Amino acid sequence: MTAEIQPSPPRLNATRARQGRWGQHIFWILVVSTVLAALALFGAWGFRADDLASVEHNNGVKSPAEAQRYDTPQSAARQRPAG
């Protein structure tokens, strides 16, 4: 049996080994992923747009008397520091 001598792989310095690859394929991955993220964002916003625009939907108040409990009087601003 004879052992085959395999060529050693090319040696790269540390800086070159840490660098990412650039090219047209990376550009298209970035473009497509950005477009998909924007579509997901606008899709979620469009799905919930009616709820976001609604005032009465989220407050949980059933009557005007119940709404008055949440009406707090405005207090005057403090003119000098306390203490």
Secondary structure, DSSP 4 states (H G I P E B T S, - for coil): --PPPPPPPPP--HHHHHPPP-SHHHHHHHHHHHHHHHHHHHHHHHHTHHHHH-STTTS---SHHHHHTT-PPPPPPPSS---
